[in-house]
Amino acid sequence: MTGERPWYKSWPEGVPKHIDYPEKTLSDLLKERAKNTPRNVQFIFYDRKISFEETDRFVDHLAYSLQKMGIGRGSKVAIMLPNSPQFAFAYYAVNRVGGIIVPINPLYTATELKTILRDSGSETIFVLDTFYSTLREVKKDTSLSNIIVTNIGDYMPSVKSFLGRLLKKIPSSEEYKQDKVLEFKTIINNSGTPEPVKVDIKRDPAVFMYTGGTTGMPKAAMLTNFNLVSNCIMLEKWAGLNDQDTILGVLPWFHVYGMTAVLNLTLSIGLKAIVLPRFSTKETFEAVKKYRPTSFPGVFSMYIALLNSPLFKKYKQYFSNLRASISGAAPLPLNVAKEWKESTGSIIAEGYGLSEASPVTHANPLKDPSKIKMGSIGIPLPDTDAKIVDVETGSTEMPANQQGELIVSGPQVGIGYWNRKEETEATFRNGWLYTGDIGYMDSEGYFYIVDRKKDMINVGGLKVYPREVEEVAYQHPAVRMAAVIGVPEKFHGEVPKLFVVLKDEYKDKVTSEDILKFMREHLAPYKVPKSLEFREELPTTLVGKVLRRRLRQDGEASKIE
């Protein structure tokens, strides 16, 4: 990447445009932190403080056991856990032995879980005991040979864990004890250290991050150690945070945004993370009051939930330490950004990324709030190039303020999709990642996203792919045709709406609730359509492809309040 770029005129002072990235793994970064700042706290989990030295020691013991189980370079290991110390230990232990991490949303249904396990070829999985029943449904149809089970209370403070279990405030299940599985706390209980493993940091995948990519069914974006480490170091230089900072860790680590902007950022910056297994306004408020975080990476629906909570007035004073409020994964409504600033004094800096890029490519200048442009995703990070090209061919660069497809390149961009040659060639072209998002760049080099080339539905930062939902709808015996689009919704930004044409023999015999109930049994809650409309027919092309654009333009997908 050489030559001037339009965004250099807006470049924040003190941030290098180019960085020499170390050829290290994520596990190497952890080792360095454990050596240089051993007693510094990495995680705070329900008041239990875990230092970098402790994490590194736990990771060594777990990695030792994994190697004894035959897990090594190139082994695929799924992690189906909420944010917790166990997630971090498993994540870095798999990295330490050269394996490939496959993060999975713990709320996935059996159908969704089976799709990812089979596609990835995962041989081992870490799973929470309360989600084991879902795994049990599908394990016989997968390549799994090792199942490692843990409980959310295993690494809470001992008193809280004991009382929580005694009073049944900590969810648990013993269903796994009927089967041949391993317990997390048993296999980590050793004094061993793993044998060193050599990996190619630029060629060997370190993470399979499942995404719909630019179109279609979920597939694994392959991210290397170099991709992930580079993105962390870019963010370290960009954010202006240091090892005295505290980050509010409510973003899920199984999602690429939380994985990089919270979990891995603890390594590159050395800051401590307040770890919450899931986002809830009450727990978030209590954590903010107690630990006064200086950084809060979130999605706009989190900011809306906090602002609209009846508890907000009571707790808003405790957000005064925030130096970095960050929004990503979904467009940030301007009124939310303004209300947050007025209420807390903290400006929300919007950024942009995608799974294929580890994920962050753009962000507003955090070090200089005067350069933050509300409504913009900001400017490219160090060593990251970006441009707007024509939608038709993707080869002609568009002038400033002209819309087209956003394409990006940089050391954080992954190496393609697992077992998807055609889709890799279509998305990763001539050194550029074609994002599928429509936007423009202004005269100062700030980028804006205005629409999607793809039909992906963004539910509060979580991606829903119409085809995946439609495939489930077609499994219902009454459905002749189905189409899914996103419709505006106040809290999540948009939600899925399902259009259905019934088979003649089912007309007047099947209700919308009948079909929606079926959908709920086969999809994660955020993917389930929030409304259903029966149609006599759907608009199609001459070859029978449903015109989702026509459904949107018809104006019949009304706003859901």
N, C-alpha and C positions, 0 to 999 in steps of 0.2 A: 504494500500500500504506500504509494508515493504521491507527492504533489499536494497542493492546497485543497481543502474541502470547504464548501460553503459554511459549514457549522463551526469551522475554526474561529470565525469572527465572534462567535458566542461562547467560545471555550472557557470553562471555569479556571480561574487562577489556581496554580498549585497542583493541577492534575496533569500528568504526563500524557502526551498524545500517543506515545509508543512505549511499550514495556518489554523487558526481556523476561519471558516466562520460564520458570524452572521446569526441568524435565523430571517431575516428581508425581507420585500417586497421591490420592487423598490420604491414604494411610501414612505416607511419608510426612505429610503436613501435620498429622496428628502426633506422630513421633517427635517432630520438632517442637511442637507446643508443649508436649509432656516433658521434654528435656529443658526447654528454655523458661517456661512459666508453669512448673509442675503443680503448684498449689492454687493457681488461678482457677476460679470456678467456671466450668463450661456449661453445666445445666443446673437449673433449679426446678425440681419436680416435686410438687406438693411439699415444699419447704426442705426437701432433701437436696443438699448441695453436692454435686459431683464434679471433682476437679479434672483437669486434662490428664493428670497422672493416673487417676483412677480409671478414667475412660480407656486410656491406653493399656492399662493392665488388664481390664476386663476384656478388651478386644484381643489381646494376646492369648488369653486363656480360651476364649471362644474360637479363635482362629486355629489354635492347637487342636481342639476337638474336631473342627471341621476337616482339617487335614487328615486326622485319624479316620474320618468317615469317607475319605477318598475325594473330598471336594478340593479342587485346585484351579489352575489356570483354565479359563473358558467354561467352568461349571456354571450353570444357571441356577440362581438361588432366589426364590420369591420371598418378599417380605410383606406380609399381610397384617400390619400392625398400625395402630394409631401412634401419634407422637408420644414417645416414651424413651427412657434410657435404653430399653431393650431394642428399640428400632435402631438407635445410634450404634449400639454395640454390634448388632447383626450387620448393619450397613458397612461399617468399617472393617469388621472381621472378614466379610466376604471379599472386600477390596484387598485386604492384606494377603489373602491366599491366592489372589489373581482371578477370582470368580467374577461373574456378571450378575449385578444386582437387578432384580425385577420387582420394582415397587408395585403394590396392588392396593387399590382402595378396599379397606376392610368391609365396607358396606355393599360390595358387589353381590349380586345374586349368584346362584350356582351356575346359571347359564353364562354370565359374564366372566366369572372366575375360570370356568372350564376353557373358554375361548382363549384367554391369556396364557393359562398354564400349558395348554396344548401347543399353541403357536410358538411360545418361547422355548418349549422343551425343558421347562424347569424340573430339576431332579430333587430339589430340597425346598422346603417352605418353612418360614417362621410365621406362626399364627397365634392370635389371642384365643384363649380358651372359649370365650363367649361367641367366637365366630367359627369354631370348629365344626359345628353342625352343617354349615354351608359347604365347607371343604369336604366333609365326609360324604356328601351327596355325589361328588364328582371325582374323588381321588382315584377310583378304579379306572377311570377313563383318561388318566394322565400318566406322565412318566415319573411321578413322584416316588422316591424311594426312602426319603427322610422327611419326617414331619416333627417340627420342634415347637412345643406349646409353652406359652407363658401366660401369666395373669397380670392385669394392669397394676395390681398392688405390689408386685414382686420387688420393685425398687422405690417404693414410697418409704418415708421414715417408718421405722419398725412399729412405733406406737400407733401411728395412723393406719398402717396396714393391718395390724392386729384388730384394732377396734372396728375398722371398716369392714373386715370380714365377719367379725363377731356380730355386728349390728346389721349385716347384709347391706351395707351402703356401697360396698365395692362389688360390682357384678362379677359373677364367676360361674363356671360350669365344669362338671367333672365327666362330661360325655366322652372326652378323649381317652379316659382311663379304660374304656372298653376295648381300645385298639392298641396296636403296637406303635407307640409314638415315643418321642423323647421329651424330657422336660428341660426347659431353658436353664433353670437354676442348677440343674444337675450337671449338664455338660459344660457349664462355664466354671464349675467348681473344681479347678485343678491348678497346678502351679507351673504348667508347661508353657513353652514359647514355640511358635510355629517356625518351620524351616523357611528361610528367605525364598521368595518367588520373584523371578524376573519376568516382567511383562513389557510389551511394546506400548508405551504410553500414548502413541499417536495412531496406532493401528488396532490394538485390542480393545473391544468394547468393554467399558466398565459398568455401564448401566443400560438396560433396555427400558426406555421410557415410553410407555404405550400412549399413543395419540392417534387421532384420525388423520393426522397429517393435513394435507390440503383437501382431501376428499375421502369418502368411503369409510370402511370398517376400521376399527382400531388396529394399529400396527406399531412395531417397536422402532422408535428412533434410537439409533446406536450412538451413544455418547462415550467418548474415551476419557481417560484420566486427564489428558492434555486439554480437552474441551472444558471439563468441569473445573479443573484448577485454574485455567486461564480466566474463565468467567468470574470465579471468586476473586481473583487478584484484581481484575478490572473494577469490580464492585468495591473492593477494599480502597483502591485509590480514589474512586468516584465519590464514595459516601462520606469521607472525612471522619469516620468513626475510629476508635482505638480500643485497646484492651481494657479500658475502664468503662466502656459502654455496656448497656444492658438492652437486649433485644426482646421484644414481646413475640414469643413463638407460638402463635395461634394458627398460622398457615399449615395445612397438612403436609407432612414430609413425603408422603407417597405421590404428591403433585410436584412437578418440576420446579415451580416457583418457590414453594416452601423448602424443598430439598436444597436449593442453592442459596436463597436469600435468608435462610435461617440456619439450617443444620450445617451446611458446609462453610457458611460465613463465619461461624464460630472458630473455624480453623485458620482462615486467612487473616482475620482481624484479631482473634484472640478474645473476643467479647463473650459475655455470658448470656445464655438464652433462658428465659422463663418458659418452661415447657408445659403447654396445656394439651391434653389428648384431643380435645375438640373445641371449637369456638362456642362459647356461651357468654351472653352479656354479663351475667352475674359473676362468673369466674374470672372473666377478663377485667371487670371493674375491681374486683378484690386483688387481683395480681398487680394491677397498675397502682393501686393504693399502697400496697405493701412494698413493691420493689422499684417504683418510679422509673420505668424504662425510658431510655433515650431514643430508641428506634422502634417503629411500628410498621412493618411491612404487612399490608393487608389487601383486600379487594373491596370494591366500593360497597358491596352489600353488608360487609362488616361495619363500615363507617356508618351506614344508614341504620343498622340495628342498634349501634351504640347511641347515636344521636336521638333516635326515636324511643329509647328505653325510658321508662318513668324514673329509673335510677340515675340517669345521666346528670341531672342538675346536682345531685349529691356527690358524684364522683368526678365531675369534669375538672375540678381544681387539681386533681392528681396527675393530669396529663401535661402539666406545665413543664416537665423536664424534657418532653419530646423535642428532639432536634431534627428528627427525620421521620416524617409520616410518608409512607410510600404506597402507591396504589398500582396494581398491575393485574394481569390476567383477563381484565374486562374493561371497557371504556368507563371512565369516571365522569358522572354527571357534574356539570359545573356548579349547580346549586348545592350539591353535597360538599364539594371542595370549599365553597365559600362559607357554608355553615360551620364546617369543621374548624376553619381558620378563625372565624368569629368567636366560636365557643371555647377553643382550646389555645388559640394563639399559634398553633402549628400549621404550617402550609403543607398540603398534600402534594408531593411531587409524583406525577404520573410517569410510568415507564412502560416498556413494551418488550415482549419476548415470545418465544414459542419453544415447544419441547425440543425441536430439531436444533435449537441453538443454545441449549444448556441452562437457562432459556434467554437471558437478558441481552438485548442488542441496543436498546435505546433507553434513555432516562433523562429527566429534567435535571439540571445542575444542582445537586444537593448542597454543594459547598457555597453556593452563591444564590440565596433565595430570590434576589432581585432579578435573576435570569430565568426563574421558573415561569413558564407560560401555561396557564390553565387552559385545558382543552387540547394541549399538544402532548404527544408521547415523549417529547424532548429531542435530544440529538444523539447520534451514535456514540457508544462507549469507546475508549481507547482501542486502537487497532481494528476497529469495526468500520466497514465501509457499507454504504447503503445508497440506493437510488430508486427512483420511480421510473418504471418502464411501461410501454404501451401494453394493454391487456391482450391484444390480439396475438402478437408475435413474441412479446417479452424481450425484444432486442433493441428497441428504440428508446433512448432516454428522454423523459419528458422534462420540459422546462419548469422553473419554479411556479408553484401555484396551479399546476396542471395535474389532474388526477391520472392515476395509473396503478399498476401493481407494485408493491414494495418488495424489493429484493435486497438481500444482505449477504455479507461475507465477513469472515473473521475467524480467529483461532477457536472461538467457542462453538462454531458450527459443526455439527456432528458428521459422521461418515456415511450416513444413509440409513435405509430401513432394513431391518432383519428379514431376509428371505423375500424381499419385494424389489426385484431388479427393475421392473418397468416403472414402478412408482418412484424409486430412487432416481432413475434417469430423468423422470419428468420434473422432479422437485429440486434436485441438486444438479444444476446445469452450468457448465463452464466456470466453475469456481464460485457460483452464486446459489444461494438458497432462495427459491421462489416461495414467498410466504402465503400467497393466495389472498392477501388483504389489500384492499384498495385504499389509497391515500394520496397525499401530496406533500411536498416540501415547500416551506415558505422561503422568502429571500434571505433569511438569516440562518437557514439550515435546520430549522425545527420541522419535525415530521408530524403529520396528522393522519389518523385512520378514520375514514368516512363510511366505509361499507365493507362487505365481504364478497370476495369472488366465490368463495365456497358457501355452502348452505349450512355450515355449522351453527348451532344454537348455543349461545353463551349464557348459562344459568348462574349468575353470580360468580363468574370466573371458572366454573366447571363446564367442560365441553360436552355437548350432546350432538351426536351425528344422526341426522334424520334417517338415513338408511338403516342404522342399527335398530332404531325404534320401530321403523316400518317392518323390518324382518320379524320382530316379535308380534306385531299386529297381524301379520299374514299367517301366523301360526294358529290364530283363532279360527275355528271352523266357519264362522259366519261372515268373515271378511273376504270380499271380492277384490277390492282395491283399497289402498291406503296411502296417505301422504302426510308428512309431518313438516310443519314450519314453526318458526319462532314468532311469538307475538309479544308485544310490550307488556311489562308487568312492573308495578311500582317498586317492589322490593328487590327482585332478582335481576331487573333489567329486561329480561325476556324469559319466556318459558315455552315449552313445546305445546303445540296444539295439533290434534290429530283429526284428519278428515278421512271418513270411511264410506265406501260404497258396499252395502250388504248384498250377499247372495239372495236371490229372489225368495228362496224357501225360508229365509230367516227374517224377512221384513215384517215389522210389527210384532216380532217375537223376541227380539234381543234389544236391550236398552244400552244406552251409552255407559251406564254404570257397570253393566255386565262385562263390557270390553275393557273398561278402565281397571276393573278389579283384576282381570287377567293380566293386564300390563304390569300392575303393581307386583304380581307374583314373579315376574321375570326380569324386572329392571330395577336398578338402584333408584331410590326415591326422586332424586333430582332429574332423572331421565323420563319419568312417567309423565305423559301429557296431562296438563292441568284442565284441559277441556277437550270435548269431542264434538264434531259436527258431522251428521249424516248427510250425504249427498247422493243424488240419483246418478251422477257421473262426475268425473274429475277431468279438468282440462289436460289434454295430452298433445304431444307432437304426433306427426304422421306415423312415427314408428312406435308409438305407445308410451313414450316417456312422460311422466307427470310433470306439468309445468308449475313448479312451486312458486315461481315468480308471479304467475297469474293469480294464484290463490292469495298471495299477499296484496296484489294490486286490486283485487276485487273489492277490498275494503270490508270483507265479511269476517276477517279475523279481528274482532273488536278488542280493545284494550281491556286487560284484566286488572282490576284495582286490588 
